[in-house]
Amino acid sequence: MTGDYTQGIVSPSTLSEGGMTGSELRAIRERLGLTQVEMAERLGVAANTVARWERDEKPIRPPVEKLIRLTAQSAGKRKGKG
């Protein structure tokens, strides 16, 4: 499968509309085939932080949003090369 793993999930307007939601993060993580623990390891945070983000208990800050999008795009490019 090739393509942008964030396509249809995270748009450039997301930040201006109040940030990434937990459901958007969950959709990206699931599309990448990652567990919360694996996503946390890629982002350098604790697994319970990812769980809190996904439940919208803790806001996802703009720098982390950008890292999530870059992680998703990077994973999509790696899968496209194989």
C-alpha positions in Angstrom: 0.0 0.0 0.0 1.4 3.4 -1.0 0.3 6.9 -0.3 0.0 9.5 2.4 -1.1 7.9 5.6 -2.5 11.1 6.8 -4.6 11.8 3.7 -8.2 12.3 4.7 -7.4 12.3 8.4 -5.3 15.3 9.1 -5.6 18.4 6.9 -3.5 21.6 7.0 -6.5 23.4 8.5 -6.6 21.1 11.6 -4.3 23.3 13.6 -6.3 26.4 12.9 -9.5 24.7 14.0 -8.3 23.9 17.5 -5.8 21.1 17.1 -5.8 17.4 16.4 -8.5 15.4 18.2 -8.0 12.0 19.9 -10.1 10.3 17.2 -7.8 11.7 14.5 -4.7 10.4 16.3 -6.3 7.0 16.8 -7.2 6.8 13.1 -3.6 7.7 12.1 -2.2 5.2 14.6 -4.5 2.4 13.4 -3.9 3.1 9.8 -0.2 2.7 10.5 -0.9 -0.6 12.3 0.7 0.6 15.6 -0.4 -0.1 19.2 -0.5 2.8 21.6 2.8 1.5 23.1 4.5 1.5 19.6 3.2 5.0 18.8 4.4 6.3 22.1 7.8 4.9 21.5 8.0 6.6 18.1 6.9 9.9 19.6 9.1 9.6 22.7 6.2 9.7 25.2 4.7 7.3 27.7 2.0 4.9 26.4 -0.5 6.3 28.9 0.0 9.8 27.3 -1.1 8.4 23.9 -4.1 6.8 25.6 -5.0 10.2 27.2 -4.7 12.0 23.9 -6.9 9.5 22.2 -9.6 9.9 24.9 -9.3 13.7 24.6 -8.3 13.9 28.3 -5.1 15.8 27.4 -4.6 18.2 24.5 -2.2 17.3 21.8 0.1 20.3 21.5 1.1 21.7 18.1 4.7 20.5 18.1 3.5 17.0 18.8 0.8 17.2 16.1 3.5 18.0 13.6 5.6 15.1 14.8 2.6 12.8 14.5 2.1 13.9 10.9 5.8 13.6 10.1 5.8 10.1 11.6 2.8 9.1 9.5 4.3 10.5 6.3 7.6 8.9 7.0 6.0 5.5 7.5 4.0 5.9 4.4 7.1 6.6 2.3 8.9 3.6 3.8 6.0 1.3 2.9 5.8 2.7 -0.6 9.5 1.8 -1.3 9.1 -1.9 -0.5 
